[in-house]
């Protein structure tokens, strides 16, 4: 079973060359792969799971910023090597909807109805990817340093 998730058929097709190299590096050549896939489907799925974990782990290692927005709040995360920093805004008015494109223009007028939060969480290097993956599964998306800094500046005011 995959640590994160099994890549979809479409994702595997996009990574076909890398998957072939992975199989070869693990001593499984094309003819053997066809045989394993046919005669031992569970073993084939285990190999796909291993490859999926490698791909996702490598992708997660590259992520530094995540953002998660709902109508009522927005959270941005900065993931460093051993800790994550959270900056969040929570609206106490329905006028500000953090999923809209214009939420920033609403804040100055309704500043008193917005709560600001910051937090930090420490973890060891091995837990970093799990933390990222959990947030992504919950709806967070990859973001930018610029967005983190923008929301961080709002919190500092």
PyMOL commands that set and color helices and strands:
alter all, ss='L'
color gray80, all
select helices_A, chain A and resi 9-14+16-25+30-39+41-62+103-107+111-113+125-137+145-156
alter helices_A, ss='H'
color red, helices_A
select strands_A, chain A and resi 65-69+73-79+83-91+114-122+141-142
alter strands_A, ss='S'
color yellow, strands_A
deselect
rebuild
show_as cartoon
